[in-house]
Amino acid sequence: MELRVDRTKCVLKKLHEEDNGYVEASPAERFSMVWELTKQAWAFMGINAEQRL
């Protein structure tokens, strides 16, 4: 199955300033951010990431 994008309904925008992705946060805060993304990614597969093995 091939997905096609209707290019009349999307716009490509470029940032003028370069974003290096650095987040001003403590290691615990950064871990917490990544953990939320991890739980969401596993949820897409129908798996509860917080369930103990």
PyMOL Python script that loads the backbone (N, CA, C, O; Angstrom):
from pymol import cmd

cmd.read_pdbstr("""\
ATOM      1  N   MET A   1       0.839  -1.174   0.000  1.00  0.00           N
ATOM      2  CA  MET A   1       0.000   0.000   0.000  1.00  0.00           C
ATOM      3  C   MET A   1       0.889   1.244   0.000  1.00  0.00           C
ATOM      4  O   MET A   1       1.768   1.394   0.849  1.00  0.00           O
ATOM      5  N   GLU A   2       0.655   2.101  -0.931  1.00  0.00           N
ATOM      6  CA  GLU A   2       1.468   3.309  -1.056  1.00  0.00           C
ATOM      7  C   GLU A   2       0.660   4.516  -0.598  1.00  0.00           C
ATOM      8  O   GLU A   2      -0.478   4.707  -1.024  1.00  0.00           O
ATOM      9  N   LEU A   3       1.247   5.320   0.263  1.00  0.00           N
ATOM     10  CA  LEU A   3       0.592   6.534   0.730  1.00  0.00           C
ATOM     11  C   LEU A   3       1.033   7.705  -0.129  1.00  0.00           C
ATOM     12  O   LEU A   3       2.218   7.863  -0.424  1.00  0.00           O
ATOM     13  N   ARG A   4       0.092   8.506  -0.519  1.00  0.00           N
ATOM     14  CA  ARG A   4       0.403   9.690  -1.319  1.00  0.00           C
ATOM     15  C   ARG A   4      -0.026  10.932  -0.548  1.00  0.00           C
ATOM     16  O   ARG A   4      -1.051  10.930   0.134  1.00  0.00           O
ATOM     17  N   VAL A   5       0.768  11.988  -0.665  1.00  0.00           N
ATOM     18  CA  VAL A   5       0.493  13.248   0.013  1.00  0.00           C
ATOM     19  C   VAL A   5      -0.069  14.236  -0.999  1.00  0.00           C
ATOM     20  O   VAL A   5       0.499  14.436  -2.072  1.00  0.00           O
ATOM     21  N   ASP A   6      -1.186  14.848  -0.647  1.00  0.00           N
ATOM     22  CA  ASP A   6      -1.751  15.894  -1.490  1.00  0.00           C
ATOM     23  C   ASP A   6      -0.936  17.155  -1.232  1.00  0.00           C
ATOM     24  O   ASP A   6      -1.143  17.833  -0.226  1.00  0.00           O
ATOM     25  N   ARG A   7      -0.027  17.468  -2.118  1.00  0.00           N
ATOM     26  CA  ARG A   7       0.902  18.581  -1.917  1.00  0.00           C
ATOM     27  C   ARG A   7       0.225  19.947  -1.969  1.00  0.00           C
ATOM     28  O   ARG A   7       0.850  20.954  -1.638  1.00  0.00           O
ATOM     29  N   THR A   8      -1.034  19.998  -2.378  1.00  0.00           N
ATOM     30  CA  THR A   8      -1.750  21.275  -2.354  1.00  0.00           C
ATOM     31  C   THR A   8      -2.264  21.597  -0.962  1.00  0.00           C
ATOM     32  O   THR A   8      -2.687  22.722  -0.699  1.00  0.00           O
ATOM     33  N   LYS A   9      -2.228  20.610  -0.064  1.00  0.00           N
ATOM     34  CA  LYS A   9      -2.754  20.799   1.293  1.00  0.00           C
ATOM     35  C   LYS A   9      -1.678  20.767   2.360  1.00  0.00           C
ATOM     36  O   LYS A   9      -1.996  20.774   3.549  1.00  0.00           O
ATOM     37  N   CYS A  10      -0.423  20.732   1.973  1.00  0.00           N
ATOM     38  CA  CYS A  10       0.650  20.760   2.962  1.00  0.00           C
ATOM     39  C   CYS A  10       1.668  21.812   2.549  1.00  0.00           C
ATOM     40  O   CYS A  10       1.833  22.119   1.368  1.00  0.00           O
ATOM     41  N   VAL A  11       2.342  22.351   3.548  1.00  0.00           N
ATOM     42  CA  VAL A  11       3.309  23.414   3.315  1.00  0.00           C
ATOM     43  C   VAL A  11       4.628  23.026   3.959  1.00  0.00           C
ATOM     44  O   VAL A  11       4.649  22.542   5.091  1.00  0.00           O
ATOM     45  N   LEU A  12       5.717  23.232   3.256  1.00  0.00           N
ATOM     46  CA  LEU A  12       7.046  22.977   3.793  1.00  0.00           C
ATOM     47  C   LEU A  12       7.596  24.294   4.313  1.00  0.00           C
ATOM     48  O   LEU A  12       7.720  25.265   3.566  1.00  0.00           O
ATOM     49  N   LYS A  13       7.925  24.319   5.596  1.00  0.00           N
ATOM     50  CA  LYS A  13       8.484  25.521   6.199  1.00  0.00           C
ATOM     51  C   LYS A  13       9.847  25.173   6.777  1.00  0.00           C
ATOM     52  O   LYS A  13      10.030  24.109   7.368  1.00  0.00           O
ATOM     53  N   LYS A  14      10.785  26.066   6.605  1.00  0.00           N
ATOM     54  CA  LYS A  14      12.121  25.871   7.154  1.00  0.00           C
ATOM     55  C   LYS A  14      12.350  26.879   8.275  1.00  0.00           C
ATOM     56  O   LYS A  14      11.933  28.034   8.189  1.00  0.00           O
ATOM     57  N   LEU A  15      13.012  26.426   9.312  1.00  0.00           N
ATOM     58  CA  LEU A  15      13.333  27.311  10.423  1.00  0.00           C
ATOM     59  C   LEU A  15      14.506  28.196  10.029  1.00  0.00           C
ATOM     60  O   LEU A  15      15.425  27.759   9.336  1.00  0.00           O
ATOM     61  N   HIS A  16      14.465  29.420  10.471  1.00  0.00           N
ATOM     62  CA  HIS A  16      15.548  30.341  10.166  1.00  0.00           C
ATOM     63  C   HIS A  16      16.718  30.131  11.117  1.00  0.00           C
ATOM     64  O   HIS A  16      17.870  30.334  10.732  1.00  0.00           O
ATOM     65  N   GLU A  17      16.441  29.731  12.346  1.00  0.00           N
ATOM     66  CA  GLU A  17      17.484  29.469  13.323  1.00  0.00           C
ATOM     67  C   GLU A  17      17.690  27.967  13.446  1.00  0.00           C
ATOM     68  O   GLU A  17      16.739  27.185  13.417  1.00  0.00           O
ATOM     69  N   GLU A  18      18.944  27.586  13.583  1.00  0.00           N
ATOM     70  CA  GLU A  18      19.239  26.161  13.723  1.00  0.00           C
ATOM     71  C   GLU A  18      18.901  25.700  15.134  1.00  0.00           C
ATOM     72  O   GLU A  18      19.279  26.345  16.112  1.00  0.00           O
ATOM     73  N   ASP A  19      18.195  24.593  15.236  1.00  0.00           N
ATOM     74  CA  ASP A  19      17.819  24.014  16.524  1.00  0.00           C
ATOM     75  C   ASP A  19      18.706  22.803  16.754  1.00  0.00           C
ATOM     76  O   ASP A  19      18.639  21.826  16.007  1.00  0.00           O
ATOM     77  N   ASN A  20      19.546  22.866  17.800  1.00  0.00           N
ATOM     78  CA  ASN A  20      20.430  21.739  18.073  1.00  0.00           C
ATOM     79  C   ASN A  20      19.768  20.679  18.951  1.00  0.00           C
ATOM     80  O   ASN A  20      20.377  19.647  19.233  1.00  0.00           O
ATOM     81  N   GLY A  21      18.528  20.920  19.387  1.00  0.00           N
ATOM     82  CA  GLY A  21      17.794  19.931  20.164  1.00  0.00           C
ATOM     83  C   GLY A  21      18.131  19.903  21.635  1.00  0.00           C
ATOM     84  O   GLY A  21      17.600  19.068  22.367  1.00  0.00           O
ATOM     85  N   TYR A  22      19.004  20.795  22.095  1.00  0.00           N
ATOM     86  CA  TYR A  22      19.401  20.795  23.498  1.00  0.00           C
ATOM     87  C   TYR A  22      18.255  21.270  24.375  1.00  0.00           C
ATOM     88  O   TYR A  22      17.606  22.272  24.076  1.00  0.00           O
ATOM     89  N   VAL A  23      18.012  20.547  25.453  1.00  0.00           N
ATOM     90  CA  VAL A  23      16.967  20.912  26.417  1.00  0.00           C
ATOM     91  C   VAL A  23      17.647  21.269  27.725  1.00  0.00           C
ATOM     92  O   VAL A  23      18.412  20.479  28.277  1.00  0.00           O
ATOM     93  N   GLU A  24      17.364  22.461  28.213  1.00  0.00           N
ATOM     94  CA  GLU A  24      17.919  22.914  29.492  1.00  0.00           C
ATOM     95  C   GLU A  24      17.117  22.253  30.612  1.00  0.00           C
ATOM     96  O   GLU A  24      16.110  22.800  31.062  1.00  0.00           O
ATOM     97  N   ALA A  25      17.560  21.080  31.061  1.00  0.00           N
ATOM     98  CA  ALA A  25      16.848  20.335  32.088  1.00  0.00           C
ATOM     99  C   ALA A  25      17.825  19.408  32.801  1.00  0.00           C
ATOM    100  O   ALA A  25      18.891  19.078  32.280  1.00  0.00           O
ATOM    101  N   SER A  26      17.440  19.004  33.986  1.00  0.00           N
ATOM    102  CA  SER A  26      18.275  18.065  34.743  1.00  0.00           C
ATOM    103  C   SER A  26      18.178  16.678  34.099  1.00  0.00           C
ATOM    104  O   SER A  26      17.258  16.419  33.324  1.00  0.00           O
ATOM    105  N   PRO A  27      19.116  15.792  34.414  1.00  0.00           N
ATOM    106  CA  PRO A  27      19.022  14.427  33.874  1.00  0.00           C
ATOM    107  C   PRO A  27      17.703  13.751  34.232  1.00  0.00           C
ATOM    108  O   PRO A  27      17.146  13.021  33.412  1.00  0.00           O
ATOM    109  N   ALA A  28      17.195  13.981  35.435  1.00  0.00           N
ATOM    110  CA  ALA A  28      15.920  13.375  35.836  1.00  0.00           C
ATOM    111  C   ALA A  28      14.766  13.906  34.993  1.00  0.00           C
ATOM    112  O   ALA A  28      13.875  13.148  34.610  1.00  0.00           O
ATOM    113  N   GLU A  29      14.781  15.201  34.704  1.00  0.00           N
ATOM    114  CA  GLU A  29      13.728  15.791  33.879  1.00  0.00           C
ATOM    115  C   GLU A  29      13.798  15.273  32.442  1.00  0.00           C
ATOM    116  O   GLU A  29      12.766  14.999  31.829  1.00  0.00           O
ATOM    117  N   ARG A  30      15.012  15.139  31.907  1.00  0.00           N
ATOM    118  CA  ARG A  30      15.173  14.614  30.544  1.00  0.00           C
ATOM    119  C   ARG A  30      14.717  13.160  30.477  1.00  0.00           C
ATOM    120  O   ARG A  30      14.069  12.758  29.511  1.00  0.00           O
ATOM    121  N   PHE A  31      15.051  12.367  31.501  1.00  0.00           N
ATOM    122  CA  PHE A  31      14.612  10.970  31.554  1.00  0.00           C
ATOM    123  C   PHE A  31      13.096  10.896  31.560  1.00  0.00           C
ATOM    124  O   PHE A  31      12.505  10.066  30.869  1.00  0.00           O
ATOM    125  N   SER A  32      12.465  11.771  32.346  1.00  0.00           N
ATOM    126  CA  SER A  32      11.010  11.795  32.427  1.00  0.00           C
ATOM    127  C   SER A  32      10.386  12.096  31.062  1.00  0.00           C
ATOM    128  O   SER A  32       9.379  11.489  30.696  1.00  0.00           O
ATOM    129  N   MET A  33      10.975  13.024  30.311  1.00  0.00           N
ATOM    130  CA  MET A  33      10.469  13.359  28.978  1.00  0.00           C
ATOM    131  C   MET A  33      10.549  12.160  28.044  1.00  0.00           C
ATOM    132  O   MET A  33       9.605  11.867  27.310  1.00  0.00           O
ATOM    133  N   VAL A  34      11.681  11.474  28.079  1.00  0.00           N
ATOM    134  CA  VAL A  34      11.874  10.316  27.204  1.00  0.00           C
ATOM    135  C   VAL A  34      10.965   9.173  27.628  1.00  0.00           C
ATOM    136  O   VAL A  34      10.467   8.432  26.781  1.00  0.00           O
ATOM    137  N   TRP A  35      10.745   9.024  28.923  1.00  0.00           N
ATOM    138  CA  TRP A  35       9.878   7.944  29.413  1.00  0.00           C
ATOM    139  C   TRP A  35       8.454   8.122  28.897  1.00  0.00           C
ATOM    140  O   TRP A  35       7.807   7.146  28.518  1.00  0.00           O
ATOM    141  N   GLU A  36       7.957   9.367  28.880  1.00  0.00           N
ATOM    142  CA  GLU A  36       6.617   9.622  28.351  1.00  0.00           C
ATOM    143  C   GLU A  36       6.531   9.219  26.878  1.00  0.00           C
ATOM    144  O   GLU A  36       5.543   8.616  26.461  1.00  0.00           O
ATOM    145  N   LEU A  37       7.548   9.545  26.095  1.00  0.00           N
ATOM    146  CA  LEU A  37       7.571   9.146  24.682  1.00  0.00           C
ATOM    147  C   LEU A  37       7.636   7.629  24.539  1.00  0.00           C
ATOM    148  O   LEU A  37       6.998   7.052  23.659  1.00  0.00           O
ATOM    149  N   THR A  38       8.410   6.991  25.411  1.00  0.00           N
ATOM    150  CA  THR A  38       8.539   5.534  25.378  1.00  0.00           C
ATOM    151  C   THR A  38       7.194   4.868  25.656  1.00  0.00           C
ATOM    152  O   THR A  38       6.808   3.929  24.960  1.00  0.00           O
ATOM    153  N   LYS A  39       6.483   5.352  26.667  1.00  0.00           N
ATOM    154  CA  LYS A  39       5.170   4.776  26.989  1.00  0.00           C
ATOM    155  C   LYS A  39       4.204   4.934  25.816  1.00  0.00           C
ATOM    156  O   LYS A  39       3.438   4.019  25.514  1.00  0.00           O
ATOM    157  N   GLN A  40       4.237   6.090  25.157  1.00  0.00           N
ATOM    158  CA  GLN A  40       3.352   6.313  24.020  1.00  0.00           C
ATOM    159  C   GLN A  40       3.707   5.388  22.856  1.00  0.00           C
ATOM    160  O   GLN A  40       2.817   4.858  22.190  1.00  0.00           O
ATOM    161  N   ALA A  41       4.996   5.193  22.611  1.00  0.00           N
ATOM    162  CA  ALA A  41       5.413   4.317  21.515  1.00  0.00           C
ATOM    163  C   ALA A  41       4.966   2.876  21.769  1.00  0.00           C
ATOM    164  O   ALA A  41       4.473   2.213  20.857  1.00  0.00           O
ATOM    165  N   TRP A  42       5.133   2.392  22.994  1.00  0.00           N
ATOM    166  CA  TRP A  42       4.701   1.034  23.319  1.00  0.00           C
ATOM    167  C   TRP A  42       3.188   0.906  23.268  1.00  0.00           C
ATOM    168  O   TRP A  42       2.666  -0.150  22.909  1.00  0.00           O
ATOM    169  N   ALA A  43       2.473   1.982  23.628  1.00  0.00           N
ATOM    170  CA  ALA A  43       1.010   1.953  23.597  1.00  0.00           C
ATOM    171  C   ALA A  43       0.501   1.748  22.167  1.00  0.00           C
ATOM    172  O   ALA A  43      -0.542   1.124  21.971  1.00  0.00           O
ATOM    173  N   PHE A  44       1.221   2.263  21.172  1.00  0.00           N
ATOM    174  CA  PHE A  44       0.823   2.043  19.778  1.00  0.00           C
ATOM    175  C   PHE A  44       0.813   0.557  19.439  1.00  0.00           C
ATOM    176  O   PHE A  44       0.054   0.119  18.574  1.00  0.00           O
ATOM    177  N   MET A  45       1.656  -0.218  20.121  1.00  0.00           N
ATOM    178  CA  MET A  45       1.722  -1.658  19.879  1.00  0.00           C
ATOM    179  C   MET A  45       0.806  -2.427  20.825  1.00  0.00           C
ATOM    180  O   MET A  45       0.783  -3.658  20.811  1.00  0.00           O
ATOM    181  N   GLY A  46       0.049  -1.696  21.651  1.00  0.00           N
ATOM    182  CA  GLY A  46      -0.880  -2.343  22.571  1.00  0.00           C
ATOM    183  C   GLY A  46      -0.225  -2.932  23.801  1.00  0.00           C
ATOM    184  O   GLY A  46      -0.767  -3.845  24.424  1.00  0.00           O
ATOM    185  N   ILE A  47       0.950  -2.409  24.154  1.00  0.00           N
ATOM    186  CA  ILE A  47       1.696  -2.939  25.303  1.00  0.00           C
ATOM    187  C   ILE A  47       1.799  -1.865  26.372  1.00  0.00           C
ATOM    188  O   ILE A  47       2.101  -0.710  26.071  1.00  0.00           O
ATOM    189  N   ASN A  48       1.549  -2.240  27.614  1.00  0.00           N
ATOM    190  CA  ASN A  48       1.698  -1.326  28.745  1.00  0.00           C
ATOM    191  C   ASN A  48       3.159  -1.351  29.184  1.00  0.00           C
ATOM    192  O   ASN A  48       3.618  -2.335  29.764  1.00  0.00           O
ATOM    193  N   ALA A  49       3.892  -0.267  28.908  1.00  0.00           N
ATOM    194  CA  ALA A  49       5.320  -0.215  29.212  1.00  0.00           C
ATOM    195  C   ALA A  49       5.595  -0.211  30.702  1.00  0.00           C
ATOM    196  O   ALA A  49       6.706  -0.535  31.119  1.00  0.00           O
ATOM    197  N   GLU A  50       4.619   0.145  31.510  1.00  0.00           N
ATOM    198  CA  GLU A  50       4.844   0.197  32.956  1.00  0.00           C
ATOM    199  C   GLU A  50       4.588  -1.136  33.651  1.00  0.00           C
ATOM    200  O   GLU A  50       4.857  -1.287  34.842  1.00  0.00           O
ATOM    201  N   GLN A  51       4.067  -2.097  32.897  1.00  0.00           N
ATOM    202  CA  GLN A  51       3.806  -3.402  33.485  1.00  0.00           C
ATOM    203  C   GLN A  51       5.135  -4.095  33.772  1.00  0.00           C
ATOM    204  O   GLN A  51       6.025  -4.117  32.922  1.00  0.00           O
ATOM    205  N   ARG A  52       5.261  -4.638  34.924  1.00  0.00           N
ATOM    206  CA  ARG A  52       6.505  -5.330  35.301  1.00  0.00           C
ATOM    207  C   ARG A  52       6.622  -6.648  34.586  1.00  0.00           C
ATOM    208  O   ARG A  52       5.631  -7.343  34.364  1.00  0.00           O
ATOM    209  N   LEU A  53       7.840  -6.986  34.228  1.00  0.00           N
ATOM    210  CA  LEU A  53       8.086  -8.264  33.543  1.00  0.00           C
ATOM    211  C   LEU A  53       8.122  -9.410  34.513  1.00  0.00           C
ATOM    212  O   LEU A  53       8.318 -10.555  34.108  1.00  0.00           O
TER     213      LEU A  53
END
""", "prot")
cmd.dss("prot")
cmd.show_as("cartoon", "prot")
cmd.util.cbc("prot")
cmd.orient("prot")
